[in-house]
Structures are given as C-alpha cells and as structure tokens.
Amino acid sequence: MGEKVVAGGFDLSDRQRYRRKLHECLEVLERLLEEKRFDRPKNMMGLEIELNLAGADGLPRMVNAQVLERIASNDFQTELGMFNLEVNVLPHRLGGRVFDQLAEELSAGLGYAHRQALEVGAGVVMIGILPTISRTDLVTANLSAVDRYSLLNEQILMMRGEDFVLDIEGVERLTWTSGSIVPEAACTSVQLHLQVTPARFADVWNAAQAVAAVQIAVGANSPFLFGRELWRESRPPLFQQATDTRPPELQAQGVRPRTWFGERWVDSAYELFAENVRYFPALLPICDEEEPLRVLAEGGVPSLQELVLHNGTVYRWNRPVYGVADGVPHLRVENRVLPAGPTVADVVANAAFYYGLVRTLADEQRPVWSRLPFAEAEANFDAACRYGIDARLRWPRRGRGGGLASVPAVRLVLEELLPMAASGLDAWGIEPADRDHYLGIIEERCRRRVNGATWQVDTYHRALAGGLERDAALAATTRRYSELSHRGDPVHTWPAGLGGGAAAAHGAVGGAVGGAVGPAAAD
C-alpha cells in the first residue's frame, strides 16, 4: 500500500467523504485520459520481491525491524508479518542487457540483506510460502509494528464481522480459523510492473490475464502450509481467504471477493479503477488534503491519493496502477501472480518470460482474449495453482479451425509461448544473449518438469521416506532449499533430496550459506 497512516477509528462521515473524494478522483482520471495528459512510452519496468526471514533451524524469525535497521536502505521495507521484508528495484528501461543488470542488482542487494540478517540470527529466504510456518507464527502479535497494518487488520475484520476461515483442499486438506489477516503474511510474491500508455493498457492487461495461468504453471513455489501439502501454488487460495471481507451470506449472494481474478476482458484502464470504486467499500477511508478537481483546473497533475490508496486494498492478480513521476501522470500494469524465488536467476527468468510474452500477445492483430473466454482463463488460473507444472490448460488452437484445446502447460510453453516470448523480447530490444539465457531457464524447467514446488515436494517426500517425521522433514527441506537458493543455480538444476551436507542434518539458513546470493557474493 505504501501509505503512511495513523491508527485510529473512523466515524460515519469519514466513509461518506471518502466516497465523494473517490468519485472526484475518478472524474479527474477520466478527464486526464480524455486530455491525453499521460506519459509517452518509455518501456519502463519495475520489480518488487517479498521475502521471508528464517533462522538456522529453518523456522521463521520475527526480526524484520532489527534487520531493516541494519540494512538502512530505502530499497527495503516492511511487509505485513514481522518475518517479512520487501525489496524494491528501481525502474529500468526494457532493452539491451537489462535482465543481467537486474540479476546483478538483486544478487548484490539480497546478499547484503542476508548478511545483515545473519547478525540477528536470521537469513533471507526467497520462497512463496515458508514450509515451516505454523499457526502460532501467524498471530496478531506478529504483525509488523506499522500503523497501517494494524488499521488494515482492524478494518477488514470489522467488515467481515467474524473469524476468517481457511479451507484449502489439495493433496491434503487444511482447515483453520483465524481472528486476523496475519495468515496473508505467509504469502510472499514477486510483483512485475510495466508502464503503458492509456491506449495500450487494455491490451497489456488482457494479455497479462491470459498468461497468468502459464506464469503459475512454470513458476509455482508454494506447495505447503501449516505442515500440509496443498496446491502446487497455494498462495492464491490462502490470500483470498485470509483477506475475505465477506461472511458466508455475502459469499452466497455472489458478492465479489477483494482478492480476485476479475470477471471480464476490458477496453480501458478506467474500467478497472471504476470497478474497484463501484464494487468495494473503503477499508481505509483516509482523505488527503488535495482537491483533485481544483488542481486539474489550475493546470496541475493531482496525485489522486484516495484512489491510489483504495486501489491498493483491492487485490487483483493484475492490478491497474496510477502514478505521477516528474510531474507527469502514468499508468502501469502490476503483475502480482508469481511467488518469490527460488533464486535470483529464476525470478529474472520469470520476468523475462512475462515481459516478452505480454509484448507479443498485446501486439497480435487477432488477440488471444478474443478467442479465449474469460471464464476459461480463470479456470486455467485455478488449474495452474492446483497442479503447477503438471497442469493442463485450455488454449485457442492455431489456424483457421479455431476453438479451444486442452493442452499440457509444458507443451504449450515449449511449442508456442516460448517463441512468442522470444519475439517479444526482440521487440523490446533485449540482447540475444540475455533473451536466450533467461528463456532457456524456462525451457529447461518445462523439459525437466521441475520448478520450486516440484523440488520442495520431491525433497520432502524423500525426507519422509528416509525416516524423518513431518515437521522435521519440512524443516530439513527448508534448510536445503535455502542453501541451494543462495548458491544461485536455477531450480531445475537442483539435486532432489537433502544431500549429505550439514544443511541436511542441522542446516543453516544463515551460517551454512555464508553471505552468498548468486554472482555478487563477494561484494
């Protein structure tokens, strides 16, 4: 959300005033669009990664305040749980060797953060859901000490009016009730930003929605929660249920969840902002002093703070973003689909695949969303979350025959989507060496049918077969994961199992890893 808010209650007039301001912001946004006031294309992208902190035993450590104090960089900030951090990468122009540059910056930054975490007995673990997270970790006392998180928790709980119910049935079933939104902190993700012009926004957003399932299939990395093996990517159902403001009666009425895939393809960015205002009551009705209509009338560019704040409390998997940079407004598509990890190389490969594929699909004269019903795209997303790299997806057939075919995700990627992604990266001006290296990682994952989720599950079951109890197997898997993650080799190259080193027996998310994160370990 990024807003600095002060904890405190709201009275009845606050919500009414906030609603009026939201509609004023929408009116200003519409006029800015009509007047073509938005920034011209600059091919700008950005990246955020949410991280976990874990000790040498593989268990989460509630020390983000101490770690952030030692890091002392604005690139790192808090996230919802005290065992979370977030790193933000400065915007980059797509082109040249940008992906190698991103990898170097991330490796250096995460390596530095990891070394600072070691000083307080923790280590940075880049993973969708920490396998060792327990119910006792996800309690209100472990919310980060930031007012906006406490206030958000209070408001969501008040709107729901009862405990949250987690009920996820995968390989095993998990049921649990929680009196707070803290279980959402278990989800750590990668957010990919792409600045677009208003005219291009709908095509890019629709393309991102169409490929969300493919992103999950190749990038799944969250198969465990509370000691249960669930979906290959368990973040989406956990996130939705942990932030669901609807009691069962409103769910039965078809009221939309705040975490959702959406319900249709769109023709403009405005439609998404308007839907967010129309469908979702304000969680944080905090009004800014700015008068958007007055600022616009005086020739200025309003920040639309109420709209930005409200937009940040509607958790679309592809979110529209309004921002102002150097006095000029711009629009971004924020892709929130992917889990964190397993390595810097894997994260950058996922980004290269996404940016290349979205570019090609958005440029097509006969776009995929004109041939793929939205409900099928949503069903694909669900299937990919459940089955990961083994998912089958419904996708338009090539050629004049048309129609949809059920295709293994790996075959769809290898035969159709990777060439599209390569063409898209060429269109962005990416150097062939960068293109081939990072798309090659995606290709090898598909050929070997290995991603973070499959590695975790395989290693966990080998540990069980070797005689470890469930909790010990999960902890050992986490330690081995962290060890290999910090070495930096992409996950498809990792040997399955715990290995024979110290990490298997006693491990060290911190000590056994040293400070290394990829190629910048010596920095």
C-alpha atoms as one frame of an Amber mdcrd trajectory, in Angstrom:
protein
   0.000   0.000   0.000   2.903   2.305   0.745   0.806   4.897   2.596   1.769
   6.252   5.987  -1.418   6.260   8.017  -2.183   6.870  11.659  -4.062   4.192
  13.559  -7.431   5.279  14.831 -11.120   4.862  14.328 -13.350   6.293  11.635
 -16.750   7.873  12.100 -19.720   7.672   9.724 -18.890  10.899   7.907 -15.362
   9.693   7.071 -16.657   6.992   4.730 -19.112   9.314   3.033 -16.463  11.975
   2.490 -14.004   9.389   1.245 -16.565   8.044  -1.227 -17.115  11.544  -2.564
 -13.369  12.008  -2.951 -13.078   8.667  -4.748 -15.697   9.689  -7.281 -13.950
  13.034  -7.696 -10.691  11.158  -8.341 -12.435   9.017 -10.953 -13.766  12.120
 -12.688 -10.281  13.623 -12.763  -8.778  10.378 -14.051 -11.324  10.318 -16.860
 -10.503  13.901 -17.814  -6.757  13.226 -17.725  -7.342  10.346 -20.100  -9.528
  12.418 -22.402  -6.958  15.225 -22.474  -4.131  12.762 -23.238  -2.060  14.027
 -20.339  -0.271  10.745 -19.710   3.399   9.980 -20.175   4.551   8.747 -23.556
   6.121   5.292 -23.972   9.412   4.798 -22.177   9.484   0.988 -21.972   9.855
   1.194 -18.206   9.597  -1.831 -15.918   9.940  -2.326 -12.176  10.253  -5.209
  -9.744   9.355  -5.910  -6.106  10.078  -9.100  -4.170   8.655 -10.082  -0.796
  10.997 -12.125   1.395  10.962 -14.354   4.458  13.309 -14.318   7.424  14.214
 -17.693   8.934  16.736 -18.957  11.465  19.327 -21.698  11.169  16.630 -24.205
  12.159  14.530 -23.203   9.140  11.838 -21.623  11.318  10.560 -18.063  10.804
  12.185 -15.274  12.812  10.223 -12.178  13.871  13.082  -9.727  13.427  12.318
  -7.562  10.401  12.660  -4.313  12.369  16.169  -5.238  13.509  17.158  -6.384
  10.023  15.828  -3.222   8.383  17.712  -1.092  10.906  20.934  -2.830   9.881
  20.204  -2.690   6.142  19.470   1.054   6.371  18.317   1.316   2.751  15.118
   2.725   1.289  15.158  -0.177  -1.178  13.995  -2.451   1.667  10.852  -2.024
   3.715   8.479  -3.856   5.999   5.746  -6.213   4.932   2.735  -7.478   6.850
   4.474 -10.007   9.130   7.486  -9.475  11.349   9.176 -12.319   9.446   8.745
 -10.478   6.108  10.729  -7.919   4.140  10.202  -6.395   0.713  12.874  -5.232
  -1.704  12.079  -2.721  -4.445  14.217  -2.437  -7.561  14.421   0.971  -9.199
  12.645   1.213 -12.565  14.643   0.076 -15.590  14.171   0.600 -19.290  13.459
  -2.648 -21.119  16.230  -3.231 -23.626  19.842  -4.326 -24.007  21.203  -6.411
 -21.121  18.581  -5.242 -18.628  17.923  -8.730 -17.258  21.574  -9.377 -16.482
  21.682  -5.951 -14.862  18.616  -6.814 -12.757  20.201 -10.098 -11.706  23.384
  -8.346 -10.607  21.496  -5.692  -8.634  19.237  -8.224  -6.956  22.128 -10.519
  -6.087  24.099  -7.691  -4.531  21.113  -6.282  -2.634  19.841  -9.598  -1.340
  23.346 -10.709  -0.435  23.807  -7.565   1.641  20.394  -8.012   3.305  21.208
 -11.630   4.084  24.473 -10.703   5.758  22.711  -8.096   7.896  20.060 -10.655
   8.849  22.775 -13.089   9.954  23.768 -10.597  12.653  20.423 -11.167  14.380
  20.314 -14.924  13.818  18.195 -14.956  10.682  18.608 -15.356   6.951  16.725
 -14.208   3.871  14.675 -16.969   2.222  13.050 -16.274  -1.152  10.089 -18.692
  -1.306   6.341 -18.431  -1.919   5.300 -19.849   1.474   7.832 -20.847   4.106
   7.188 -24.593   4.644   7.888 -24.284   8.370   5.373 -21.503   9.066   2.984
 -22.516  11.853  -0.325 -21.339  13.231   1.427 -19.860  16.249   3.559 -17.699
  13.959   0.529 -16.135  12.266  -0.978 -14.220  15.150  -1.762 -10.545  15.617
   1.259 -10.067  17.889   3.473 -10.811  14.878   2.087  -8.038  12.691   4.837
  -5.625  11.720   4.895  -2.610  14.021   3.441  -0.231  11.432   0.155   1.577
  11.986  -1.257   0.874   8.533  -1.089  -2.902   9.051  -2.892  -2.749  12.391
  -5.518  -0.456  10.910  -5.987  -2.612   7.823  -6.373  -5.706  10.002  -8.913
  -3.940  12.203 -10.979  -2.677   9.277 -11.050  -5.956   7.331 -12.037  -7.861
  10.466 -14.732  -5.302  11.284 -16.142  -5.521   7.753 -16.193  -9.318   7.881
 -17.652  -9.398  11.379 -16.300 -12.836  12.304 -13.196 -15.021  12.163 -11.592
 -15.863   8.833 -11.991 -19.462   7.710  -9.167 -21.150   5.815 -10.280 -24.252
   3.957  -7.920 -25.474   1.217  -8.218 -28.974  -0.180  -5.294 -30.149  -2.258
  -3.134 -33.233  -1.885  -4.142 -32.900   1.772  -6.773 -30.685   3.345  -6.202
 -27.743   5.646  -8.928 -26.113   7.729  -8.325 -23.389  10.287  -9.917 -20.236
  11.645  -8.045 -17.019  12.335  -9.031 -13.885  14.160  -6.835 -11.659  11.988
  -5.491 -11.188   8.454  -1.992 -12.259   9.546  -2.155 -15.602   7.629  -1.863
 -13.490   4.468   1.696 -12.675   5.593   2.659 -16.258   4.759   2.312 -15.344
   1.063   5.434 -13.780  -0.445   5.351 -12.802  -4.083   7.079 -11.038  -6.947
   5.398  -8.003  -8.478   6.299  -7.058 -12.031   5.440  -3.525 -13.162   5.136
  -2.344 -16.751   4.431   1.280 -17.637   1.999   1.582 -20.533   0.148   4.302
 -22.386  -3.622   4.538 -21.921  -4.144   3.315 -25.483  -2.075   0.189 -24.790
  -3.279  -0.501 -21.268  -6.232  -2.775 -22.069  -4.229  -4.935 -24.471  -1.413
  -5.374 -21.957  -3.761  -6.083 -19.031  -5.798  -8.585 -21.048  -2.609 -10.292
 -22.206  -1.350 -10.472 -18.617  -4.630 -12.035 -17.511  -4.484 -14.582 -20.316
  -0.977 -15.762 -19.362  -1.376 -15.670 -15.566  -2.026 -19.418 -15.530   1.096
 -20.113 -17.556   3.171 -17.978 -15.187   1.911 -20.016 -12.238   2.420 -23.344
 -14.001   6.096 -22.747 -14.691   6.805 -20.694 -11.547   4.830 -22.436  -8.758
   6.750 -22.423  -5.470   4.242 -22.688  -2.586   3.114 -26.291  -2.007   2.990
 -26.335   1.812   1.145 -24.533   4.590   0.979 -25.468   8.279   2.591 -28.823
   7.587   0.070 -29.795   4.913   0.769 -30.425   1.236  -1.888 -28.402  -0.583
  -1.837 -26.894  -4.079   1.384 -26.525  -6.024   0.816 -22.762  -5.704  -1.171
 -22.313  -2.500  -0.787 -18.531  -2.253  -3.911 -17.568  -4.251  -6.445 -19.525
  -2.174  -4.682 -18.543   1.050  -4.540 -14.872   0.076  -8.195 -14.800  -0.946
  -9.447 -16.492   2.194  -7.176 -14.546   4.550  -8.403 -11.167   3.237 -12.036
 -12.076   2.568 -14.291  -9.354   3.941 -17.401 -11.395   3.072 -19.168 -13.569
   5.644 -20.744 -16.718   4.177 -24.052 -14.985   3.463 -22.421 -12.386   1.204
 -20.380 -15.101  -0.490 -23.631 -16.964  -1.207 -25.064 -13.784  -2.758 -22.164
 -13.612  -5.199 -20.529 -10.529  -3.687 -17.068 -10.173  -5.200 -14.010 -11.026
  -3.067 -11.339  -8.349  -2.615  -8.757 -10.818  -3.899  -9.962 -11.871  -7.308
  -9.068 -12.763 -10.840 -11.660 -10.415 -12.336 -14.697 -11.245 -14.434 -14.148
  -9.904 -17.962 -11.701  -8.601 -20.513 -11.506  -4.799 -20.509 -11.300  -1.970
 -23.029  -9.593   0.644 -20.839  -7.755   1.216 -17.593 -10.574   3.441 -16.393
 -12.945   0.452 -16.274 -10.800  -1.292 -13.670 -10.451   1.758 -11.420 -14.190
   2.371 -11.721 -14.957  -1.266 -10.838 -12.771  -1.015  -7.750 -14.720   2.042
  -6.597 -18.119   0.647  -7.558 -17.785  -2.828  -6.036 -15.582  -2.471  -2.959
 -16.269  -0.404   0.191 -13.347   1.583   1.514 -11.144  -0.184   4.036  -9.054
   2.869   4.910 -11.212   5.978   4.364  -8.366   8.440   4.887  -8.768  11.652
   2.917  -5.873  13.678   1.564  -5.924  17.467   1.648  -5.541  17.665  -2.131
  -8.599  18.809  -4.112  -8.149  16.935  -7.409 -10.616  18.954  -9.481  -9.088
  22.222  -8.325  -5.541  21.009  -9.031  -6.606  19.929 -12.517  -8.386  23.241
 -13.189  -5.208  25.106 -12.245  -3.201  23.078 -14.766  -1.572  20.765 -12.266
  -1.390  16.994 -12.016  -3.260  15.598  -8.998  -1.860  12.636  -7.094  -5.343
  11.100  -6.625  -4.303   9.772  -3.237  -7.709   8.406  -2.282  -7.953   6.409
  -5.499  -4.386   5.139  -5.135  -4.992   4.092  -1.530  -8.286   2.374  -2.316
  -6.787   0.646  -5.357  -4.088  -0.795  -3.092  -6.730  -2.561  -0.975  -8.290
  -4.436  -3.915  -6.037  -7.400  -4.590  -6.318  -8.151  -8.295  -3.717 -10.554
  -9.672  -3.103  -7.941 -12.377  -3.683  -4.532 -10.857  -4.033  -1.153 -12.586
  -1.737   1.484 -11.084  -1.854   5.277 -11.390   1.297   7.212 -10.546   2.961
  10.578 -11.049   6.665  10.912 -11.862   8.406  14.213 -12.547   5.037  15.949
 -12.652   3.619  13.666 -15.368   0.938  11.014 -14.740   1.448   7.457 -15.945
  -0.278   4.075 -15.883   1.215   0.704 -15.007   0.081  -2.889 -15.072   1.228
  -4.549 -11.851   1.504  -8.314 -12.288   1.134  -9.962  -8.849   0.865 -13.601
  -9.904   4.270 -15.076  -9.157   5.651 -16.432  -5.887   9.057 -15.311  -4.703
  12.114 -17.414  -5.588  13.633 -19.894  -5.784  16.731 -17.965  -6.965  17.582
 -14.619  -8.487  18.110 -16.390 -11.820  14.636 -17.948 -11.605  12.988 -14.646
 -10.691  14.651 -12.841 -13.592  13.785 -15.696 -15.970  10.140 -15.446 -14.895
  10.272 -11.706 -15.550  11.835 -12.116 -18.996   9.211 -14.710 -19.952   6.389
 -12.431 -18.776   7.591  -9.221 -20.432   8.353 -10.965 -23.711   5.102 -12.903
 -23.837   2.904  -9.953 -22.914   4.559  -7.794 -25.574   3.831 -10.304 -28.340
   0.277 -11.059 -27.230  -0.574  -7.370 -26.859   0.682  -6.718 -30.392  -1.316
  -9.503 -32.063  -3.924  -8.442 -34.605  -6.198 -11.280 -33.525  -5.563 -11.241
 -29.785  -5.804 -14.346 -27.676  -8.534 -12.827 -25.476 -10.814 -12.538 -28.498
 -10.606 -16.357 -28.785 -10.347 -17.375 -25.112 -13.459 -16.862 -22.961 -12.628
 -15.064 -19.743 -14.121 -17.898 -17.689 -11.650 -20.281 -19.337  -8.742 -18.002
 -18.430  -9.927 -18.044 -14.812 -10.331 -21.840 -14.879  -6.789 -22.085 -16.284
  -5.525 -19.990 -13.374  -7.210 -22.312 -10.883  -5.823 -25.427 -12.611  -2.295
 -23.997 -12.678  -2.446 -23.153  -8.968  -3.624 -26.671  -8.145  -1.314 -28.691
 -10.371   1.605 -26.386 -11.223   3.836 -27.611 -13.995   1.631 -30.695 -14.463
  -1.466 -28.589 -15.235  -3.469 -28.863 -18.433  -4.728 -25.559 -19.805  -7.414
 -24.627 -22.293  -5.915 -22.554 -25.092  -7.035 -21.394 -28.583  -5.997 -23.676
 -31.405  -3.779 -22.210 -34.075  -5.026 -21.989 -37.626  -8.403 -21.410 -39.175
 -10.211 -24.202 -37.334 -10.309 -22.203 -34.137 -11.816 -23.487 -30.946 -10.062
 -24.439 -27.733  -7.840 -27.390 -26.957  -6.800 -28.862 -23.610  -3.002 -28.790
 -23.655  -0.333 -29.739 -21.088   1.119 -26.470 -19.842   4.680 -27.573 -20.582
   3.823 -28.379 -24.206   2.016 -25.069 -24.636   5.065 -23.223 -23.333   7.644
 -25.180 -25.317   5.838 -25.263 -28.643   4.003 -21.948 -28.716   4.665 -19.484
 -25.931   8.454 -19.511 -25.648   8.859 -18.488 -29.322   6.326 -15.714 -28.669
   8.270 -14.575 -25.616  11.494 -14.529 -27.648   9.830 -12.379 -30.309   8.526
 -10.038 -27.630  11.971  -9.606 -26.080  13.345  -8.871 -29.550  10.666  -6.204
 -29.915  11.773  -4.675 -26.602  15.364  -4.600 -27.910  16.721  -7.179 -25.464
  20.170  -8.502 -26.352  20.009 -12.052 -27.773  22.370 -13.349 -25.079  20.037
 -12.128 -22.323  16.997 -13.414 -24.173  18.398 -16.881 -24.766  19.861 -17.309
 -21.291  16.745 -16.438 -19.301  14.188 -18.022 -21.611  16.468 -21.068 -21.615
  15.815 -21.402 -17.871  12.056 -21.532 -18.534  12.623 -24.052 -21.324  14.655
 -26.361 -19.106  12.086 -26.206 -16.313   9.483 -27.404 -18.789  11.673 -30.101
 -20.329  12.591 -31.495 -16.907   9.163 -30.705 -15.389  10.886 -29.145 -12.381
  10.081 -25.907 -10.613  10.270 -24.751  -7.000   7.103 -26.591  -5.997   8.104
 -29.928  -7.524  11.552 -29.711  -5.932  10.090 -28.980  -2.488   7.568 -31.808
  -2.711  10.095 -34.326  -4.015  12.650 -33.444  -1.355  10.047 -33.510   1.417
   8.802 -36.979   0.448  12.363 -38.288   0.222  12.942 -36.965   3.743   9.810
 -38.745   4.965  10.941 -41.944   3.256  14.299 -41.526   4.990  12.626 -41.709
   8.383  12.061 -38.055   9.344   8.786 -37.001  10.943   6.630 -34.468   9.086
   7.838 -31.327  10.880  11.467 -32.414  10.753  11.145 -33.202   7.021   9.691
 -29.762   6.320  12.425 -28.041   8.327  15.152 -30.043   6.583  13.584 -29.274
   3.192  13.554 -25.565   4.067  17.203 -25.595   5.102  18.272 -27.421   1.948
  16.148 -25.099  -0.179  17.786 -22.067   1.382  21.265 -23.498   0.901  20.670
 -24.159  -2.809  18.809 -20.887  -3.304  21.755 -18.901  -2.040  24.156 -20.759
  -4.311  22.205 -19.169  -7.157  21.870 -22.004  -9.680  18.341 -22.137 -11.139
  15.972 -24.608  -9.545  15.783 -27.022 -12.478  19.458 -27.897 -11.810  18.998
 -28.658  -8.102  19.557 -32.256  -6.986  16.472 -33.694  -5.321  16.715 -34.693
  -1.682  18.513 -33.331   1.323  22.044 -34.090   0.199  24.750 -35.232   2.551
  25.985 -31.953   3.973  25.446 -30.191   7.246  22.409 -28.418   5.879  20.557
 -31.723   5.791  21.228 -32.693   9.366  21.456 -29.385  11.220  21.394 -26.873
   8.406  21.814 -23.201   8.443  19.626 -20.794   6.633  22.267 -18.380   7.789
  25.610 -19.951   8.672  25.935 -22.690   6.076  25.056 -20.229   3.363  27.557
 -17.567   4.263  26.500 -14.273   2.744  26.229 -15.521  -0.769  23.420 -14.728
  -3.126  24.398 -15.527  -6.679  27.279 -13.933  -8.573  27.650 -10.865  -6.364
  28.514 -12.864  -3.259  31.943 -11.303  -2.937  30.581  -7.745  -2.769
